[in-house]
Amino acid sequence: MGKAKKTRQFAAVKRMLNPSDQRLKHNQEKAALKKKEEEEKAVRHVPQVASSMFFAHNEALAPPYHVLVDTNFINFSLQNKLDLVQGMMDCLYAKCIPCISDCVLAELEKLGPKYRMALRVAKDPRFQRLPCSHTGTYADDCIVQRVTAHPCYIVATCDRDLRRRVRKVPGIPLMYIARHKYAIERLPDQGAPA
């Protein structure tokens, strides 16, 4: 038996990549550049800011100030033996209406008998009650949501996380306790001199 003859292959070429193949590096760079240009061309939507805003200051805030009070602000005020309404007036040199939401009251009630004095202070008739329509009783979310919707409040809190969240909302002044008295930040005239 003889050896089988191999048929010769005519025009046999080594397999090569197409120059426009996606796997080539320069094609990948071109695609990334094209995508970047499309993103730059896209319309950017900047949220409209109220005309009363001057940088971080809200010029529309005027006495009587509505102060939205947080749970721990009441507790720290009692620890520092500060009268809420009088202390706010001393800080701002103006009439203040402390506002308290249903969530803050619910949070105080949940804390139990240890904080019954804070609850009694919160139920003071000088405090304005704000009804809540949302579900749950997490006061921080409630305060941030209310302040974002209606930027006419001063937020009184000693909670660092809540203060950090409120600072992201433009034009909302913050009240907190420093050196056994109330301090204010982000108010155009900065309240009373320190």
Disulfide bonds with the S-S distance in Angstrom:
none
